[in-house]
Every structure is written in C-alpha cells, then in structure tokens.
C-alpha cells in the first residue's frame, strides 16, 4: 500500500435470491448499492462467499450510479442507459473449496469515481446454480 492511502472494506452484502434454478446468463439478485464506499478509489478485492456450495462463475457488474437493474432470475440484458453507468464487469471464477461452501476472490484493481459514494452492483451467473435464501455474501475492499 502506498503511504497515505487507506483501506475500506464493505460489510457483507447479501443479495435476495430466488431459490429456483437459475439459467446461465441470468441476473442473480437485484441491483444493490455498496453503502459507505469512498467517492473514489481502487477496488482491490471482490469476495463472494457461497454457502450453497454451487461452484459457479459469477459476474459482478459495477455501476457509478444507480442502474435500472434487471429482475432476479431474468436474463441479464443491460439497458442502454445502464451501459453508460457501467464501470466494469468482473468475472469471479477463482474459488476456494471450503467443503461446505465456496469462496470466490478476484483482485480487479479497478479504478472508479462515483460522486457521493453512489456505487451499485448486480450479479449474473455463468452457470445454472440453485441457491438457498441468503446463501451469497459479497464484500468489496477498496484502497483510497
């Protein structure tokens, strides 16, 4: 870490999930604000704890202001207006097997700027998982 920079870590964010099977490419949960995030910084780490032990790739769509969003368990079709708000899409495809769960960690080193701390995300799946309610927890670590 560079002298003078600070590290901020979000609280665990649990998207509300459908307990039916998702199709590949579906939105997982709804748009969610990352509360308390600094106005600008570098997203160093995205961690997703999966208590349902699904071993499925997840995309994290990150926006610099509130997107329209996609309904849970619907095809992840980004609205034109939301494409202009997209900071980036991060694929979380590296997982640790915790026997009863999976922990996905990516280090995107992604710079963002969002006035007023308005940063949002939405997940989409790269497979066909079936989650239990509250079985995903997402955390962001930011250097600012």
N, C-alpha and C positions, 0 to 999 in steps of 0.2 A: 504494500500500500504506500502511496506517495504521502509524504509528510503534509499534514493539514487537511487531508481528506478523511471523511468519516464513513462508517458503515451503518446502514439501516437495514433491518430485516422485518418483513411483514409478519403479522400474526398469521396463524394458519387459517386459510380461507377455504371453506367447504362449499363447493357448488351444490345446488339442489339437483339431484339426479333422478332420472327415470329408472325404474328397476326392471324394465323390459330390456331385451337385447337391442343394442344399437347396431346400425348398419355402418359399414366403412364410409367415412366422409361425413358422418352426422355431427352436429353440434352436441357437445356433452355439457349439460347445464346451460345456464343463460349468461348473458353479459354480466360482468361483475367488476365493481370498482375496487381498486387497490387503495384502501384508505390509508392516509398518513404518509404516502410516498413523497419524497422530496420533489420539488419542482423540476429538477434536472439531475442527471447523474448517469451512471453506467450500471445497467442490470448485469451483475456478475454471475448470479446463480438463480436458476429456477428449479425448485424441488417439488416433486409430486409424490406424495405417499398414497399408495393404492391398497387399502385394507381388504379389497375384494380379490387381490392377487391375480389380476387379469393378464398381466404381461403383454400389454398392447401399447403401441406407439400413440402418443398424444401430441397434437399441435397446440401451441399456446399463441393465440392471435392477440397482439398487444396494440392498443389504440391510445392516441394522445388526447382524446376527448371522448365523451360518451357516444358509442355507436348505436345504430338502430338495433343491432343484435339479431340473432337467429334463435328461433324457438328450440328448446331442448328436444333432442331426438329427431330433428329435422335436418335435411341436407344443408351443409354449411355453405350457403350461397351468399357471398358478401354483397351488400347493397353498394351501388356506385358511390354514394355519399360516404360510406364507411371506408371505401378503398382510399379515400383522401386522408382519412384519420389513422390509417394503419401505420404503426411504427415498424413492425416486422412480424413475421410468423416464425416461431421457434419450435423445431421438432425435438421432442423429448423421447429419445429412443435408446438411451443408455440407462439400464435399470440394474439395481442390486436385488437379489432374491433374498428376502427376509424370511423364507419358508412359508409363513402365513400371510405375507404381503409382498409388495414390490415397492421400491423407492427409486423413482426416476430423477436423475440430476443432469442438468445441462448448464454449461457455462457460456452463454451467448456473448458476453462482453459487449452489450448493446447500448449505445448512447441514446438517450431520449431527452426531450424537453417538453414539459407539459405545464403550462401556467396554472397555478392554483392547485397543483397536485392531482389533476384530473387524469389519471391513467386507469384504463379499463382493460380487461382481458376476457376472452372467451376460448373455451377448449373445443377441439374437434378430434375425432378418433380416426386412426389409421387401420382399425380392425373392427371386430364385431363383439365387443365386450358386453357383459351383463354386470352392472354394478349394484351393490346394496345402497340404500339411502345413506348419505353422509360418508361414503367409503373413500372419497378422494379428498386430500388436503393439499393445497397449493401454497408455497411460500416463495417470496422473492427476496433476494439480497441485492442491495444497491450500494454502490460507492458514490459518494457525492462530496 
